Amino acid sequence: MSAAVPSCHPPSFSSSCLPDVAAVYDRRPALAALRRSGAIADAHAITAEFWATDYMIGFMGRNDPFMERDPHGRATHDGPTRSRLGAIERYKYIRAAIGGRCEKLLILLMVEGRSMPAIASHFGTEQTHVAGALALLLDMLMDHYDEMPGPLWKG
């Protein structure tokens, strides 16, 4: 499996903005375990990283790492506002599609970077159940990004 752009990207998406898939796995041990087991492909990890970026920008209020900047590090246009609004809308779209419990799984996996045993402990279940749920959730996440309406990709 390659780290090619998954089909969930809008046609105008630049591959230069793709996250480094190795770095994505380095920061998320449970995600790396799913990849090593063959349950997911690199495209799942990249899609999950896009979700995490939208969550952190749209919900947590962090700055967009892909925002265009001038040589002094200042935004070159109204990007932060447009970028944040786009992230908020994509976050809300995905949240409505997957629900709160699945969102909590993604937060533990992608934002908090917890291990598989820690996620299983959080939900009071076995690691195999968590691994299966995460693999299915990441498949669903890719499907939801594939089906995302074009206007949500603005910003």
C-alpha positions as CSV (number, residue, x, y, z in Angstrom):
1,M,0.0,0.0,0.0
2,S,1.3,3.5,-0.8
3,A,0.9,6.8,0.9
4,A,-0.7,8.2,-2.3
5,V,-3.5,10.7,-2.0
6,P,-6.6,8.9,-0.9
7,S,-9.7,9.4,-3.0
8,C,-11.2,11.6,-0.3
9,H,-9.3,14.7,-1.4
10,P,-10.9,17.3,-3.6
11,P,-9.6,17.4,-7.1
12,S,-7.6,20.6,-6.5
13,F,-5.8,19.3,-3.4
14,S,-2.1,19.7,-3.6
15,S,-0.1,16.5,-2.8
16,S,2.6,18.8,-1.3
17,C,0.3,19.3,1.6
18,L,0.1,15.6,2.4
19,P,1.1,14.8,5.9
20,D,4.2,12.6,6.4
21,V,2.6,9.2,7.0
22,A,5.6,7.9,9.0
23,A,5.2,10.9,11.3
24,V,1.5,10.2,11.7
25,Y,2.3,6.6,12.8
26,D,5.1,7.7,15.1
27,R,2.7,9.9,17.1
28,R,-0.1,7.4,17.3
29,P,0.9,3.9,18.5
30,A,-2.6,2.4,18.1
31,L,-2.7,3.6,14.5
32,A,0.7,2.1,13.8
33,A,-0.5,-1.2,15.3
34,L,-3.5,-1.3,13.0
35,R,-1.1,-0.7,10.0
36,R,1.3,-3.4,11.1
37,S,-1.5,-5.9,11.4
38,G,-2.8,-5.1,7.9
39,A,-6.1,-3.8,9.1
40,I,-5.6,-0.4,7.5
41,A,-3.6,1.2,4.7
42,D,-1.6,4.4,4.7
43,A,-4.6,6.1,3.0
44,H,-6.6,5.5,6.2
45,A,-3.9,7.1,8.3
46,I,-3.7,10.2,6.0
47,T,-7.5,10.6,6.1
48,A,-7.5,10.3,9.9
49,E,-4.8,12.9,10.0
50,F,-7.0,15.3,7.9
51,W,-9.8,14.7,10.4
52,A,-7.4,15.4,13.3
53,T,-6.3,18.6,11.6
54,D,-9.9,19.7,11.1
55,Y,-10.7,18.9,14.7
56,M,-7.7,20.8,16.1
57,I,-8.3,23.8,13.9
58,G,-12.1,23.8,13.9
59,F,-12.9,22.6,17.4
60,M,-9.8,23.3,19.5
61,G,-8.9,26.6,17.8
62,R,-5.4,25.8,16.6
63,N,-3.7,27.4,13.7
64,D,-3.8,25.9,10.2
65,P,-0.4,24.4,9.5
66,F,-1.0,24.7,5.7
67,M,-2.0,28.4,5.7
68,E,0.0,30.5,3.2
69,R,2.4,32.8,5.0
70,D,4.7,35.6,3.9
71,P,8.5,35.6,4.7
72,H,7.8,37.1,8.1
73,G,5.4,34.3,9.1
74,R,2.2,36.4,8.8
75,A,-0.9,35.2,7.0
76,T,-0.9,36.4,3.4
77,H,-4.7,36.7,3.1
78,D,-7.9,36.1,5.1
79,G,-6.8,32.4,5.2
80,P,-7.1,31.9,9.0
81,T,-10.8,32.9,9.0
82,R,-11.6,31.0,5.8
83,S,-9.5,28.0,6.9
84,R,-11.1,27.8,10.3
85,L,-14.6,28.1,8.9
86,G,-13.9,25.3,6.5
87,A,-12.4,23.1,9.3
88,I,-15.4,23.8,11.5
89,E,-17.9,22.8,8.7
90,R,-16.0,19.6,7.8
91,Y,-15.7,18.7,11.5
92,K,-19.5,19.2,12.0
93,Y,-20.2,17.2,8.8
94,I,-18.1,14.2,10.0
95,R,-19.4,14.5,13.6
96,A,-23.0,14.3,12.4
97,A,-22.1,11.3,10.2
98,I,-20.2,9.2,12.8
99,G,-21.7,10.2,16.2
100,G,-20.2,11.1,19.5
101,R,-18.9,7.6,20.5
102,C,-17.0,7.2,17.3
103,E,-15.7,10.8,17.6
104,K,-14.3,9.9,21.0
105,L,-12.5,6.9,19.5
106,L,-10.9,9.3,16.9
107,I,-9.9,11.7,19.7
108,L,-8.2,9.0,21.7
109,L,-6.5,7.7,18.6
110,M,-5.5,10.8,16.7
111,V,-5.5,13.8,19.2
112,E,-4.4,12.1,22.4
113,G,-2.3,9.5,20.6
114,R,-3.2,6.7,23.0
115,S,-2.1,3.1,22.6
116,M,-4.5,0.2,21.9
117,P,-4.4,-1.0,25.5
118,A,-5.2,2.5,26.8
119,I,-8.1,3.0,24.4
120,A,-9.4,-0.5,25.4
121,S,-9.1,0.4,29.0
122,H,-10.9,3.7,28.5
123,F,-13.9,1.9,27.1
124,G,-13.6,-1.1,29.4
125,T,-13.3,-3.6,26.6
126,E,-10.8,-5.9,24.9
127,Q,-8.1,-4.7,22.5
128,T,-9.4,-6.9,19.7
129,H,-12.8,-5.2,19.9
130,V,-11.1,-1.8,19.8
131,A,-8.9,-2.8,16.9
132,G,-11.9,-3.9,14.9
133,A,-14.0,-0.9,15.8
134,L,-11.1,1.5,14.8
135,A,-10.5,-0.3,11.5
136,L,-14.2,-0.1,10.6
137,L,-14.3,3.6,11.8
138,L,-11.4,4.5,9.6
139,D,-13.0,2.8,6.6
140,M,-16.2,4.8,7.3
141,L,-14.2,8.0,7.8
142,M,-12.7,7.6,4.3
143,D,-16.2,7.0,2.9
144,H,-17.6,10.1,4.6
145,Y,-14.7,12.3,3.2
146,D,-15.3,10.7,-0.3
147,E,-19.0,11.7,-0.1
148,M,-18.3,15.2,1.4
149,P,-20.0,17.9,-0.6
150,G,-17.6,20.2,-2.6
151,P,-18.5,23.4,-0.8
152,L,-17.1,22.0,2.5
153,W,-13.6,21.8,0.9
154,K,-13.4,25.6,0.7
155,G,-11.1,27.2,3.2
